[in-house]
Amino acid sequence: MTSGRVMMAENGQSGSGRDRESEDEGSIGRAAAANGAGVRMSVSSPTAPPRIAPGAWVMLVALTFVYVLNFLDRQLLGILAKPIQDSLKITDGQLGLLSGLYFAFFYCFIAIPIGFLADRIDRVNILSLACAIWSAATTACGLATTYPQLVIARMTVGFGEAGGVPPSYALITDTFPPGRRGMAFGIYNLGPPIGAALGIAFGASIAVWFNWRAAFITIGAIGIVTAVLLKLLMREPVRGATDAVATDLSGGRAGFGATLRMFFTHPVLMLASLASGATQFVTYGLGNFAVLFLQREKGMTLSEVAVWYALVALIGMSTGMILSGRVIDRFTQRSRVVYAVAPALSLVVALPFFLGFVWAPGWPLALVFLTIANVFNYFYLSSAVALVQGEVRPDQRVLSGALLLLVMNFIGLGLGPTWVGAVSDWFKSHGYAHALQLALYTLSPAYLVAIGLFLLLARRLRTEERMSR
């Protein structure tokens, strides 16, 4: 596989000037042909929407499928929490650590060196290897017979999944031009709802028909086959090929330390990351315990979960992803403030429905509330990813995507489930009858923190727009 640096040199990318809009359509067509992704940008009219050839959509579908497997493997533990607890005799607190801090430690921090490496070598190779690692580790989860063995397997899943999302963010950005990236990221971010729905439907069904171990082993095997096909069929696109304004990389690529300093001192990037992290504190804290909560507190069976909760996850989360992508593409052309205002308003709407889900006396009403809450809980993701990817240089995109994931996933994935599990154990030890329900209520203040941070981000973006005029 030819590296991104060599491909850029062959296509005249590394020494290009600042104004890509002045290039003729032929040079762009040659870059797109080198991609293998088939992206073409119309230059006949500065206001015409960019044209995208079918090859770009093929790449997007492939990346989305890998993300489906990524999220499916990650969510299996929460979906099968009750049979795993019954089999291995573990508490809510231990379950929270498994799905939260233990997983997130590797998932968040290993993503940083992987992101730096992927900004320099073939991103498709990294994605394929990562998929193979997390899939093999998922199979190992199904073979674990003790809690420590399951901990090691889950940490390895996190290690592998660290190489999944950041390279995909950059591949999409280098395949879809500005004005189409919001929808592209919206489609890519259908990976979590589809993965969650498939995990619930097939994982729970396999567990009902056989046992929870068979679900991990089967889904892990599918991922290993996918990793091989990814390596054989997908080609690396040219870095920066679809940017409206080319970045001059003739002075050398951004260093690791320079990119770290840029990210953590950039107010927009940090506010977007912290606001997303506060949102994920809710979504992961809720998501990793929702099935257990519905079974324990609402009386659902695993067979009912496989049908009804799967539909809720698919419809609610997918609708939110698609709507957010449409909103971003339509309104951010007028103002970047929409990147922050849209998720802030969506969380204001989501909060009462989240409270309704936790309160509802039966699972049918609870699932109605949860469907609506999920639509508005997931507006933040496409907004944050598109904003961060558009703010940085092409040679900083994978590492910046990894840093975004580091911040928001350490807060959300690492601390959210860990908090819910620990608080549930605390309430249970103090004699409360509905410990997990009370623990979920304690997620409510995180909504307010996330809304406040997104509003601060909106103010910062508005200030930058005024200064640029």
N, C-alpha and C positions, 0 to 999 in steps of 0.2 A: 504493500500500500504506500503510495507516495505521500510524504509528509506535507502538512499545510504550508510550511515555509517554502519548500521546493515548488509546490504548485503555484504559490503566489509569485515566485520569481519567474516561472515559465509563462505566466499570464500577465506579467507586467504590473502586478499589484503592489509589490513592496516599495517601489519608487514612485508611485503615483502622486499627483498633486492633491491639494485640498479640495478641489471642486470636481467631484465625480459627475455632476449634472452636465458638465461640458463635454463629457465623453460621448462618442457616437454609439449608436445602438449596436453596431457590429462588434465593438470591443466588449460590450456587456454580454452579448450573445456568446462570444468565445469563452468568457469567464464562466457563464452558465453551463456551457457544454462541458467545460472541465469539471464542473461540480458533479455532474451526473445527476443533479437535482432538477435541472431544466428551468431555472428562474430567468425570466426576461423582464426587464424594466423598460417601459415605453418612455422615450424622451421626446416624442413628437409634441407633446403638450405637457407643461409643468403641472397642470391640474388633473391630468388623466390618471385614473387609478392604475397602478402597476399590474402588468399581466403576469400570471403565474402558470407555467406549463404543468402538465399532469405529473411529471417526475417529482416535483416538489411535494405534491400531495401524497405520493407513494412513500416518500421519506417520512412525512409527518405521521402517516398511519402506522408505519413500522415503529417509530419512536414512541408513539402513543401505546402500542401494544406492549412494548417493553416496560413502559411506565405502569401499565395495568398489572403486569407480573410483579413489578417492584412493590406496588402498593398491596397487592393481593398477599404476597408472602409476608409483608409487614403486618397486615391486619389479621392473619389467621389466628394469632395468639389470643387476641381479644374476642374473636368470633367463637373460638372453642374454649373460652376461659373456664366454663363450668366443668366440662368433662376432664380438662387438664387438672383443675383444682381437685376434683374427686379422685383422680388417678394418682397424682403426686403429692396430695395433701399439703397444698400451699395456701397461704393467706392472701387477702386482698392487697396487703402491703407488698408481699413478695411478687405478686402478679404485676403490680404497678411498677416495681423496679425492673422487671423483665421487659415490659413493653415500653418503659420510659427511660430511666437513667442509664441502665446497662446497655440498652440498644443505642441510645442517642450518643453516648460517649464516643463510640467508634464511628457511628454514622456522621456525626458533626465534624469531628476533628480530623479524621482520615480524609475527608473531602477536600481539605485545604491543600496538602501536597498533591493529591490527585488532580485538583483543579489547576495547580501551577504546571504540572506535567502535561496536562491535556491542552494547555495554551501553546504548547511547543511541539507536540507529536500528534499522531493520528488519533482523533477522538473516537472514531468508530471502533478501533482496536480496544481502547480502554473500556468503552461501553460493553463490548462483547465479553471481555474478560470479567468485568464486574458482574454481569448477568450470570455467568457461569458460577462465580464464587457464591453469590447470595442464594442461587438455586440449590447448589450442593449443600449449603448450610441449612437451608429449609428442610431438605431431606433428612439431615442430621437431627433436626428438632424432633422429627417423628420417631427417631431411634433412641432418643434420650429416655433413660429410666430413672434418673434422679434430678433433683433441682439444680445442682451444680453443673451437670451435663447440659441441661437445657439453657442455663445461663451462658455457657461457652458457645453453644450453637447460636443463640440469639445475638451474641456479640459479633460472631462471624457473619451473620446475616447483615448486621449494621455495617461491618467493614466492606462487604461487597456492594451494598446499596449506596454507599458513599460515592461510588463511581458511576452511578446511573443518571441522576438528574442534571448535575452541572454540565457535563458534555452535551447532553440533549438540548439544554437551553441555548448553548452556543451554536449547535448545528441548525436549530430552527432559525435563529437570528441571522445566520449566514445563508439561509435558504429562502426566507421571506423578507421582502423589503418593508421599510416603514410604511404604516398605513394598512398593512395586512398582518402585522405581527400580533396585534391584540387578539384577532380571531384565531390565528395559528396557535398562540399560547392557550387560548380558551379551549381549543380542540385537544391540544396536548394534555391540558390539565383535566380532561375527562378521564385520564388514567386512574386517579384516585376513586371517583365514584363507580366507574366500571369495575375496577379491581375490587373495591369493597363489596359491590353487589355480587360479583362472581364468587368472591371468597365466601360471602354469606350463603349464597345459593348452593354452590358446589361443595364448599368446605363443610357446611353444616349437613348437607345431604350425605356426603361420603361418611361423615362421622355417625350419622344415624344408621346407615346401611352397614358400615363396617366398624370403624373406631376413629378416634381423633388422630391417631398416628398415620393411618392410611391417607388422610387428607394432606398432611405435610409431605409425605413421600411422593404422592401423585403430582402435586403441584410443583414440587421441586424438580421432578423429572421433566416436566413440560418446559420449565425454564432453561434447563441444560440444553435441550434440543434447540430452543430459540436462540441461545447464545451462539451456537454453531452456525445457524442459518444467517444470523446477523453479520457474522464475520465474512461469510461467503458472498452475500448479496448486496450489502450496502457500501456505497463509496463516500469518501470524504469530500465535502464541499470546500471551495476556496474561502479563506477567512476574509471577511469584510466585503465580499463580492456584491452584496445587496444594499450596502449602506448608501444613503443619499449623498453623503459627503465622505469622500475617502479619507482615511487616516494615513499620514506619512509615517511609515515605520522604518525609513532609511536610517534613522539615528539609532536603531536598535530596539529590541523588544523591552517592554516594561519588566523590571526585575520583581522578584518575589516580595522583597521588603518595600519597594516603592508602591506596589499594588496594595499591600496591607495598609500602609500609611494613608494612601489615597482613600481607601474604603472607610477606614475607621475615623478619618477626620472630615469626611464628606457629610455635611448635615443631612442632605436629602437621602443618601443611601442608608445612613444610620437610623433616621426616623422611619423610613420604610421598613427596615429590618426589625426594629423594636416593635412597631405597631403590628407587623405580621406575626411576630413572636407572641405578643399578648393575645392575638386572635387565636393562634394555634394552641395556646394554653387551654382555651375552651374546647376547640374542636378535637384535639387529641385526648384531653382529659375526659371528654364526653364519649368520643368514639371508641376508646379502648375499654370502656366499661358499659357501653350502651346495651350490648347483648346480655351480659351478666345481670344488669339492672332490670331489663325487660323480663328475664326469666325469674329472677329472685323476687322482684317487687311487683311485677305486673302479671305474673302467671303464664307467660308465653312458654310454649314447648320449643325444642330445637327444630322440629319440623315446621312449626309456624314461623319461626325466625327465618328459615331457609327461603320462604316465599315472601312474606309480608315485609320483613325488615330489609330484605334484599331490594324490593321495589322502592322502598322509602329512600334507601341510600342512593340508588340509581337515579330516581326522578328528582329528588331534592338537590343533590350535589351537582348532577349534570346540568340541570336548569340554571343553577347559579353560575357555573363555569361558562356556559354559552352566553347567557345574558351579560355577564361581566365583560366578556370579550367583545361583544357588540357595542356595549356602552363605551369601552375604551377606544375602539377604532373610530367610532362616530364623533365623540366629543373631545378627545384629546388633541385632535387636529386644531381645535379652537383654543384650548387651554390645557396645559399640563396639570392644572389644579385638580382636574377630574380624577387623576390617578389616586388622589387622597380623599376627595369628597365622596366618590362613589362607595368605597368600602366603609367610610364612616357612617353614611346614611343607612347602608345595608345592615350594619350591626345594630343601629338604633331600632330598626324594624325587627331584627332577629331576636333581641333580648326577651320580649314578653312571650314569644312562642317557645323559646328555650325553657322559661319558667313554667309554661303550661305543660310541656312534655314531662318535666320532673314531677309536677303536681298531679297530673291526670290519674284518676282512680283505676282506669283499666287500660290495657295495651292498645285497643283500637283508637281511642281518643288520643293517647300519647303519641301514636305514630302519625296522626294528622298534624299535631303540633310540631313534631320533629321534622316532617317533610318541609313545612314552611320555613322553620328555623334553618334547615340545611340550605335552602335556596339562597338565603341572605348571609349565612355564615361564610360562604366561600367566594364572595366577591373580591376579597383582598388579594387572592393568589395571583391571578392574571395581571392585576394592576401592579403589584410589587415586582413581579418578574419582568414585565415589559418596561417599567420605569428604570429598574437597575440596569438591564441589558442595553437600554438606549443611552444611559448616562456615561458609559465607559468605552474605552477603546476596544477594537476587535480582538487585540492580543491580551486583553484583560477580562474577557467575558466569562470564560469558564471559571477562573479563580474568583471573580466577583460573584458569579452565581453560587459558587461553593461557600463564599463568605456570607452571602444572604442566607443560605441554608444553615450555616453554622449558627448564626444569631437566632433566627426564628425557630429552628428545630431544637436547639439546646433549651430555649425557653419553653417552647410549646411541647415538643415530643419528649424532651428530657424531663421537664418538671411537671407538666400537666398530669399525665397518668400517675407519676410518682406521688404527687400531692393528693390526688383523689384516693389512691389506695391507702396511703398513710392516714389520711383523715378518716376514711371509712373504718380502718382498724381502731383508731382512737375512739370514735363514737361507739363502736361495738364493745370495746373494753370498758366503757363507762355505762353500759347497760341500755343504750338506745336501740329500739326495736328496728328502726329503718335507717341503719347506719349509712348505707351506700346512697340512699336518697338525700340525706342531709349533706353528705360529702359533695354530691353534684350541685346542690344549691350554692356551695361555697365558691363555685366557678363564676358566679354572677358578677362580682366586682371586676373580674378581668375584662369583661365587655366594656365597662366604663373606662378602664385604662387604655384599651385599644382605641376606642372612639376618640379619647383625648389626644393620643399620639397621632392618629391620622389627621385630626384637625390642626395640630402643630405642623405636620408635614404640608398640609394645604396652605397654611400661612407662609411657610418658607417658599413653596413653589410660586405663590402669588407675588411675593417680594422679588424673587428672581426674574419673573416675567416683567414686572415694572422696571427693574434696573436694566433689562435688556432692550427696552424700547428707546 
